[in-house]
Amino acid sequence: MQNAETMIALDREHGGFDRYLRAHGSFEDTVADLRRNFRFLGERGVYYFLWGVAEPVPSHQEWSATHGRRAMA
């Protein structure tokens, strides 16, 4: 429930949740802010959420390499 309320508040504050997502300047800044504002959201969850809503994300291989994970084939 808290995450939904946070999303609604950010949507209202920024004139749209998409505008909130694009207000950070970089992928890493967006990830940090999402993790700060939302509960139970890890790095991988943020990556796939942003990818799923068509926000710019690094390639999976690049992201995996910088986060100590093996890239999927």
N, C-alpha and C positions, 0 to 999 in steps of 0.2 A: 504494500500500500504506500509506503514512504517513497519508493522509487517513482511510482506513478504521480504522486503529488509533486515531487521534484521536477519531473518532466513537464508537467503542466505549468509550474511556476517559471521554469526556464523558457518555455514556449511563450508565455505572456511577456516576460521581461525582455525578450529579444525579438519579439514580433514573428516568431516561428522557431520551431526546434531546429530546423535546417540552418537558420541564421546563427543560432547558438553554436552549432557544430562547426560552422565556418569562421567563427569569430576568433579562433585561437592561433591561426597562422601556420602551425605545423602539426603533423601527425602526432608527434610526441607530446606536444602541449595539449592537444585534444584528449589524448589518452589520459594524461595526468589529471586534467580537469574532470573528465567523466568518472574516473576512479575516486576522486575526492568528493564528488557530489552524489554518487550512487552507491548503495550498499551491495555487497556480494558481487562485485564486478571485477574480474581479473583481467590481466593483459590480453589473454587469448580471447576472452569474451568481448572485450572492446574491439579488438582487431576484426573479428567476424561480424560484429554488429555494424561497424563502420563499412565494411565490405558489403554487407547485405543491404544497406541503405544507400549504396552507390557513392559513398564519400571516398576521396582519394586515400589509398593506403599503399604502403610499400609492397613490392612483390612478396609472395609468401616465402620464397627462398631468402630474400634479403631480411625480412622480419625475423625468420627463424634463426638465421645466422647471428643477428644482433641480440637475440634473446636466449641463446644457448639451447636451442631446440633443433632437432633434425627436421629438415624440410620433408614434406610428404612427396612421394613420387608422382 
